Amino acid sequence: MTSPGPGGPTPLSIDPTCRIEFGPGRIGQLPALIAATGHDRAFVVTDHGLRAAGVLEPVLKALRAAGLEYAVYDEVAPNPSTANVDAGAARARTFGTAAVVALGGGSVLDAAKGISLLVGNPKATAADADELWEAADGLPLVAIPTTSGTGAETNGFGVIEDTTACRKVYIGHPSVKPRIALLDPELTLGLPAPATAATGIDALVHGIESLASRGANPVSTAYATQAVTMVSHALPAAYRDGADLDARAELMLGAHLAGQALSLSGLGLVHGIGHALTAHTGTPHGVALAAVLEEVMEFNAPAAQGPYEQVARAMRLAPPADGDWARAAIEAVREIAGAVDVKRPLRTLGADRGMLPAIAAGAVADAVTTNNPLSPDHTQVLDILTTTY
Ligand SMILES: NC(=O)c1ccc[n+]([C@@H]2O[C@H](COP(=O)([O-])OP(=O)(O)OC[C@H]3O[C@@H](n4cnc5c(N)ncnc54)[C@H](O)[C@@H]3O)[C@@H](O)[C@H]2O)c1
């Protein structure tokens, strides 16, 4: 596949991602999908919140009805740690060969990738993440996202906190890229409104940053454009009425497409700042992104007129009277963030002024920032943080 460019067609090499099974009630197909991985046993990875919300039990019921042997590890914590992944892997090794079924948000999906990989590498621990990229294969993974946000079902890495070394590690391997993404919007009907907002904004940012990324190509742009259309339309509706299945379905598929987009293009400075803010304050991922989204778009606008026009058109905005599509896109993003009540000043998120230089340094150093349309320096990021403080 090629795309026209000033220096001639740009070659592209794109691996297909996972098989997608999308639709309300699709969870009933789980036993057959596990069989499609070549296994007749399942190791289910999830968290306490999913159990308490009543999402886990119907899934286990479907496994029992099909006569599948299974075990459950439900101890995954938000922003999971290496210790968390090691504990899950110990349980999975005891259970033995099986398909790993990840039922949850990005935290569960990420932890499940690490657990699956460690089962294939019995002597390794999660802290060995940097060496595991070339290691033996992990167990096959079926990913069942229960938030519409991270798109973690589209890639083979997890972001894990190494609590001993105080750093984020990327644990991953091609073999733990989910074989199947089971996207059943009924599983998200009970997601509370604040979590719907935070995870949905994550998906919107994936679409916007993918369009403006230096790594964008015609395939990522196609995914990202459709993702922005679907997420910007469905997020306010799903926030207003969590039981609106049409909105939940559109949001879920949109978030998945945004994940496909970012896996091809990379992201940008909103994520660079978001990661650093979460590392310093523990702010949930989507809330951290929302805190700086419009301000980063203002900063990028001089170098992102075309992509932001694409964002505005994807949102089906009327042509602006002054022709300033980028401004129209930023205003529309502000309106969505307001409608889902997700934007907070940094000072209310546990950041104090003295932390801002370190957050700025973290954002500039983060690998995601290299794909931002403008390369920010420390002072420019500090300005953004001060404006949003
Ligand atoms: N691998 C990737 O590509 C990627 C991309 C972005 C973010 N991430 C990671 O994903 C994590 C964030 O994931 P997240 O935003 O999905 O949140 P999360 O997985 O931490 O879940 C947040 C809370 O929502 C609850 N929950 C989830 N689904 C629910 C449902 N349907 N009903 C009721 N409660 C439900 C969970 O129990 C949890 O308490 C971070 O660790 C981040 O680093 C990974």
The ligand as a Gaussian input file, in Angstrom:
#p B3LYP/6-31G(d) Opt

LIG

0 1
 N       -1.972000      -0.489000      26.402000
 C       -2.466000       0.619000      25.903000
 O       -2.503000       0.817000      24.697000
 C       -3.019000       1.673000      26.825000
 C       -3.489000       2.876000      26.272000
 C       -3.996000       3.846000      27.134000
 C       -4.044000       3.611000      28.518000
 N       -3.570000       2.423000      29.024000
 C       -3.624000       2.134000      30.470000
 O       -4.974000       1.839000      30.814000
 C       -5.184000       2.164000      32.194000
 C       -6.484000       2.935000      32.337000
 O       -7.553000       2.132000      31.856000
 P       -9.072000       2.620000      31.955000
 O       -9.116000       4.088000      31.722000
 O       -9.869000       1.761000      31.057000
 O       -9.458000       2.406000      33.495000
 P       -9.272000       1.145000      34.484000
 O       -9.071000      -0.107000      33.739000
 O       -8.229000       1.524000      35.498000
 O      -10.714000       1.078000      35.192000
 C      -11.152000       2.121000      36.049000
 C      -12.235000       1.600000      37.012000
 O      -13.436000       1.331000      36.277000
 C      -13.980000       0.093000      36.708000
 N      -14.740000      -0.460000      35.575000
 C      -14.239000      -0.834000      34.373000
 N      -15.227000      -1.230000      33.562000
 C      -16.373000      -1.127000      34.264000
 C      -17.760000      -1.384000      33.964000
 N      -18.139000      -1.801000      32.753000
 N      -18.679000      -1.169000      34.920000
 C      -18.319000      -0.700000      36.138000
 N      -17.035000      -0.425000      36.486000
 C      -16.078000      -0.633000      35.558000
 C      -12.793000      -0.758000      37.118000
 O      -13.191000      -1.748000      38.042000
 C      -11.862000       0.293000      37.720000
 O      -12.161000       0.446000      39.086000
 C       -3.955000       2.933000      32.660000
 O       -3.144000       2.059000      33.427000
 C       -3.252000       3.300000      31.361000
 O       -1.848000       3.413000      31.511000
 C       -3.082000       1.452000      28.204000

